[in-house]
Amino acid sequence: MVSPKTGIKIYEQFIELTNQIFWDGYAEQMASENPARFQQELNEFFNTYQ
């Protein structure tokens, strides 16, 4: 189980990494335009780094 504090750090890392791979603001854009895909990508990231 991920603690809330660790979860926030992982979430921030996901946003930063996604923006670095694509472009600044990509993660926020994906979250607003395709929330299901954003959640799926975030879940995969969490599962990888637990």
N, C-alpha and C positions, 0 to 999 in steps of 0.2 A: 504494500500500500504506500502511495506517495503522500507525504505530508503536504499540507497546504503551502507551506513556505517553499518546499522543494518543487511543488507543482508550478508555482509562480515562476521560479527560476527556469524550469524546463520550458514553460510557455514563452518566456522572454527569449530564451535561446532559440526556440523554434521560429519565432518572428524574425529575429536577427539573421539566422541562417537562411531562411527562405528569402528574405530581402536581399541578401548577399548573392544568392544563386541566381535570382531573377533580376529584380530592380527594387529600389527603395519604394516602399509602399505596396509591394505586391501582396504580402500577407493580408494586409488590411483590405485591399481590393478583393482578394479571393474570399475573405470572410463575409464581405457585404454582398458580393455578386453570386457566390455559390457556397452558402454556409455548410451544406452537407459535405462537400468536397473538403472544405477547410477542416471540418471536424474529423473527417476520415484521415487526412494527412497529419493532423495534430495527434490523433490517437496512435497512429503508426509510429510517430516520433516518440511519444511517451513510452510505448511498448518496447521500442528499441533501447531506450536509455534507462529503463527501470532496473 
